[in-house]
Amino acid sequence: MFQKVLIANRGEIAVRLIRALREHGIASVAVFSDVDRQALHVRLADEAEYIGPAPSSQSYLRIENILDAAKKHGADAIHPGYGFLSENPDFAESCEQAGITFIGPSAESIRLLGSKTQARALAKRVKTPIIPGTEEPVNDPARGRAIAREIGYPVLLKAAAGGGGKGMRLVASEVEFDTALRDASSEAERAFRNSEVFIEKAVVNPRHIEIQLLGDQHGHMIHLGERECSLQRRHQKVTEECPSPLVELHPALRQAMGEAAIHVAQAAGYYNAGTAEFLVDRNNNFYFLEMNTRLQVEHPVTELVTGIDLVHWQLQIAAGKPLTLQQEDIHWRGSAIQCRLYAEDPWNGFMPSPGRILHLKEPSGPGVRLDSGVYPGYTVPMEYDPLLAKLVVWGQDRLTATARMLRALDEYTVTGIRTNLGFFREILRDPCYVEGQLHTGFIAEFLARRAPAADDADLPVVAALAAIAHQKRQQPAPIAASATAERWLSSGRLRSLR
């Protein structure tokens, strides 16, 4: 096993990995940029190393900076987490050349499956259903328009080298095509340094279901079942659950998608943890979408339902040890739901809300897990994804898990910044959600039919002002309120708080 592991990431995933390493008696090395000097992962790690300015292109995405830090601290392995360099085959290859173990799949597998066009071709070769589309990048608008006409609108333009909704555009008609292609290519270049885009038939309001895979370096692979990831905004997941409400009604889907995922991964010589993503249409036909060659943000729901620690097995497999689990050993018990807590304003187009966290009260109790990367007084930077924490709950069934999540959400308090806590409280009470009627267009439909609560966006301000008013009553010395707070107090809208 490893003596020291460098974590090439930040935030809540770095914290989760540091804690896993500590449980295994392995020393941890954190890396940080200018704005992350006071980050929680830096405080918790055994050692830490500065790797550059705030822009990720000058720090967390600089392969040479990461490797220099690993060599300086004597790390014998690197865990990439997710995002940043986690799916960069050049990084995995550079680790190998430097004699440092990359905790993930081989560079060859990442290169093959990381390209969506190559992954589609591979899936087609092993007879896994794929959505109609191109298997080569499309750069010429005229050729692209011809292909889109043949496939039939609407179509999706998707970055060949990435995910997370970056470099993706829905095109409803030919008149939109050229502009969408230009925008998708430009965004893909900025996000992944690869402007290649391919065309795929758009499946209207499908379910997004993924299969968790685990395989060792000796050719043994199993699946750990599915996760329902249909609730998305801008193609970015916001809640996930295991098992899927759909698969619970049609359990044969789990076996069929699990076998299809294994076939694709084994054809690529894949090992370690990975996830095959599928779209499922209204007739329960499933289509291979892509392979994520890393640990997923939503991995905790699988851990809670199967009782299997994915990071533990990532470490074991990277060390060359065999996977001792067999497919028949995997059982699914109860139901788990995850909500991604973001510093953003859901009632204002999900705009990011960086800033200082003034007060933080986190939920706890039976069946509640919180993977968090923040603390009271922490300043959420504007340079990175605004994910603060992942709130995960387990219950004996989906109804129980939903009730537990709502209880935990009600206990969760964050002031100083806007968050999507209130958004989740409404989503989980929505009748369509409760009935499990989920699809990728769910949030757009929810927002369209939603009756806004009074002064939604003002709730964090109201809470902060209440705290100020309380302190003024308790302390004789004057307390300086924020400019926003003083404007509210002088407006007469909250005279009762004085």
LINLIN-V43621 format. One record per backbone hydrogen bond with DSSP energy under -0.5 kcal/mol. CO is the residue of the C=O (numbers start at 0). NH is the residue of the N-H. If there is no record, write none. Layout:
CO,NH
CO,NH
This chain:
2,26
3,75
3,76
4,28
5,7
5,78
6,8
6,30
8,30
9,12
9,13
10,14
11,15
12,16
13,17
14,18
15,19
16,20
17,21
18,22
19,23
20,23
20,25
21,24
26,4
27,46
28,6
29,48
31,50
31,51
32,35
33,36
35,38
38,42
39,43
40,44
46,29
48,31
51,33
54,57
55,58
55,60
58,61
60,62
61,65
62,66
63,67
64,68
65,69
66,70
67,71
68,72
69,73
69,74
70,73
75,100
76,5
77,79
77,102
78,7
80,294
82,85
84,87
86,88
87,90
87,91
88,92
89,93
90,94
91,95
92,96
93,97
94,99
95,98
100,77
100,102
101,103
105,109
106,110
107,111
108,112
109,113
110,114
112,290
113,115
114,118
115,119
116,120
117,121
118,122
119,123
120,124
121,125
122,127
123,126
128,287
131,200
136,138
138,140
139,143
140,144
141,145
142,146
143,147
144,148
145,149
146,150
147,151
153,201
154,170
155,157
155,199
156,168
157,197
158,161
159,115
162,165
164,167
165,158
166,158
168,156
168,170
169,171
170,153
170,154
172,175
173,176
173,177
175,179
176,180
177,181
178,182
179,183
180,184
181,185
182,186
183,187
184,188
185,189
186,190
187,191
187,193
188,192
195,159
196,137
197,157
198,133
199,155
200,202
201,203
202,205
205,439
206,208
206,279
207,228
208,277
209,226
210,275
211,223
212,273
213,221
214,271
215,218
219,215
221,213
224,211
226,209
226,228
227,240
229,231
230,237
230,238
232,235
235,232
237,339
239,337
240,227
241,335
243,247
244,248
245,248
245,249
249,252
250,253
250,254
251,255
252,256
253,257
254,258
255,259
256,260
257,261
258,262
259,263
260,264
261,265
262,266
263,267
264,267
264,269
265,268
271,214
273,212
274,276
274,291
275,210
276,288
276,289
277,208
278,286
279,206
280,283
284,280
286,278
287,130
289,276
290,292
291,274
291,293
295,298
296,299
297,300
297,301
298,301
298,302
299,303
300,304
301,305
302,306
304,332
307,309
308,312
309,313
310,314
311,315
312,316
313,317
314,318
315,320
316,319
321,323
325,328
326,329
328,330
330,332
331,333
334,394
335,241
336,392
337,239
338,340
338,390
339,341
340,387
340,388
341,343
341,419
342,352
343,345
344,347
344,349
344,350
345,348
347,350
350,344
354,379
355,357
356,376
358,414
360,412
364,367
366,393
368,391
369,371
370,389
372,39
374,377
377,356
377,379
378,380
379,354
385,342
387,372
388,340
389,370
389,391
390,338
391,368
392,336
394,334
396,400
397,401
398,402
399,403
400,404
401,405
402,406
403,407
404,408
405,409
406,410
407,411
412,360
414,357
414,358
419,423
420,424
421,425
422,426
423,427
425,428
425,429
426,429
429,433
430,434
431,436
432,435
435,437
438,441
440,444
441,445
442,446
443,447
444,448
445,449
449,451
452,455
454,457
454,458
455,458
457,461
458,462
459,463
460,464
461,465
462,466
463,467
464,468
465,469
466,470
467,471
468,472
469,473
470,474
478,480
481,485
482,486
483,487
484,488
485,489
486,490
487,491
487,492
487,493
488,491
491,494
493,496
494,497
